[in-house]
Amino acid sequence: MAKAKKLPSGNWRTQVYLGRDAAGKPIVESFTASTARESERLAAVAAADRKRKKKQTLTLGQAMDEFIDTCRVQGYSPSTLRGYVTIRKNSFPSLVNVKLDQITPRDVQKALDDRAREHTPKTVRNDYFFLKTILEKNVPDLQLNGIVLAKLKRKKKQLFSEKWAGDILRYVAERWETDFYLYCCFIISAGLRPSEAYALTWGDLSASPIDALDSSGRTYKIGTINIDKAIVRGEKGFQPKGTKSDAGERVLRVDWSFFENLYDAKPRGKDNEQVFQMKPSRVIYRWDITRKDLGLPETMRFYDLRHFFATSVAYSGASEEELARVMGHSTSAFSHQVYVELFRERQDEINAKMAAGTAALYGSVSAKK
């Protein structure tokens, strides 16, 4: 910040550099006041106003590019950056070449309405919140409170039956290569996110069984899966990154039969080698064929296979906190939001058992008359 200097007259003067003019000459202005503080305040206001006006001469596309560059420097995840770049290229063709100081709320609403004609409400909302971030950063006086967006309809999570899980694993074992079969096993039977499963190395998996005790004191065999990374699609193809959140870093304890199946199907490699060598871009193609051939719901995504594991954990009697921990959710509140149907159905089962127990109790007791 420029400092004020006292003049012979007793006033104070602050000089501030305001950039360069069209000819490239430096622009320096002086601000004189009776106090140093007032002089410096006037200079700061002029500098901020100059900076604001300079920003407003940018087009929306240029402002988006600046923001994305900042996100790259700050280490945003590859998938997030890819999403921002996609929005920059495709979402607002009518606005990207317009200067920021010429954009009105009406222009924003029209661009969103155009987008909504061919895309889902969720996509439009994601596009808008990125746009809003850019505009609030560069044109803070622009009023966007009146923007109207379609309300999202929360989709009910697909609850998986054991039959579906068995049908899927049998089908992919017969139809597709070993890697895709095992990939499905990790998602269905261990609840990994597809990006987490694809990033696994052999060193993340137990090479030999570990003894564990159940609640009755009986010994059984388990293995562990260490989850601390993911591979996601970024601007330059598929790239490694950390887990989705700190809670995503976890160690899962899985019955040893899972590992026996794994090592029977594929010999263990070196600790630093990836378990899966298939191209991730082919996964959706394989899943679409599998889903259609098995007659599964059209809305069922490949990612939804991990909900079978969540269903199994919820029905085993686990609390929401325990479910959050094994699924890699940051809070149990998020697990409740995602899997509330599972706990509601489980509560219905508990209520039914309690009702039956209460009826049996009262049936065995004769009240005095």
Summary of the structure (lengths in Angstrom):
residues: 369
radius of gyration: 29.8
end to end distance: 92.1
largest distance: 109.7
contacts: 1001
relative contact order: 0.08
helix: 54%
strand: 14%
